Every structure is written in structure tokens, then in C-alpha cells.
Amino acid sequence: MGGAAYRINVQAISICLTLVYFAVACFSISSYREELEKSEVESIKRAIERAAVQCYALEGHYPPDLEYLEENYGIRINRAKYHCEYFVFASNVRPHINVIKKVGSK
């Protein structure tokens, strides 16, 4: 009888360890995905900032809007996935740029 109980305990421990491993893997994937999304948002923001500064260096003024950057400086924004705020106070003042991932977008 002791052998059967031992086999049940080993199986139970094996199942528990598998579940713990699965939970840790799911948590790790979720954390990785969040970090990847944050880095995507930061990359887009930096690209817009670089294009705006390049425009200022070449043309003597910051671009009036994102569309200007898209048309003249090759910026491409997935507007279905990201919302970009671009606020210009004056043509010689660096614009405020904010990029937000839209809820529910993949």
C-alpha cells in the first residue's frame, strides 16, 4: 500500500510543479509583452522627435503638425494602433509629443 501512495504523491507533485511552471511562463510572457509595447511607444515618440528636430535644423522651424512630418520626413504612424498628440506652441519652440497605444489594439 505504501508504493501506491508514493506514486500518487509523486504524480500530485509533478502536476503541481507543471502548473507552477505554466503560471510562471504565462506571467513572463505577459511582462515581456508589456515591456515590448512600452518600447514600441518610446520608439515612435523618439522617431517623431528626431524628425521634428531635423525639420527645425533644415527649415528653421518645427513642423506645424504630424501630417507635415509624414509627407516630408518619412514618418509612418499606425493610427489604428496608436494615438499621437503633437502640440506646437510656436514654430521656434520644440513641440510637445505624446504617443499612446489605443486600448484593444493588437
CORWO-V263966 format. One record per residue. SS is DSSP state (2 for helix, 1 for strand, 0 for the rest). NEAR is the number of other C-alpha atoms within 12 Angstrom. Layout:
SS:NEAR / SS:NEAR
//
This chain:
0:7 / 2:8 / 2:9 / 2:10 / 2:11 / 2:12 / 2:13 / 2:14 / 2:14 / 2:14 / 2:14 / 2:14 / 2:14 / 2:14 / 2:14 / 2:14 / 2:14 / 2:14 / 2:14 / 2:14 / 2:14 / 2:14 / 2:14 / 2:14 / 2:14 / 2:14 / 2:14 / 2:14 / 2:14 / 2:14 / 2:14 / 2:14 / 2:15 / 2:16 / 2:14 / 2:15 / 2:23 / 2:18 / 2:17 / 2:21 / 2:26 / 2:21 / 2:20 / 2:29 / 2:30 / 2:19 / 2:25 / 2:36 / 2:31 / 2:23 / 2:33 / 2:39 / 2:24 / 2:22 / 2:30 / 2:23 / 2:15 / 2:14 / 2:17 / 0:15 / 0:23 / 0:31 / 0:37 / 0:26 / 0:30 / 2:34 / 2:21 / 2:20 / 2:26 / 2:20 / 2:16 / 2:19 / 2:24 / 0:18 / 0:26 / 0:23 / 0:26 / 0:19 / 0:18 / 0:15 / 0:20 / 1:25 / 1:21 / 1:27 / 1:22 / 1:25 / 1:21 / 0:19 / 0:16 / 0:15 / 0:20 / 0:18 / 0:17 / 0:27 / 0:28 / 1:24 / 1:27 / 1:22 / 1:30 / 1:26 / 1:27 / 0:16 / 0:11 / 0:8 / 0:13 / 0:12
//
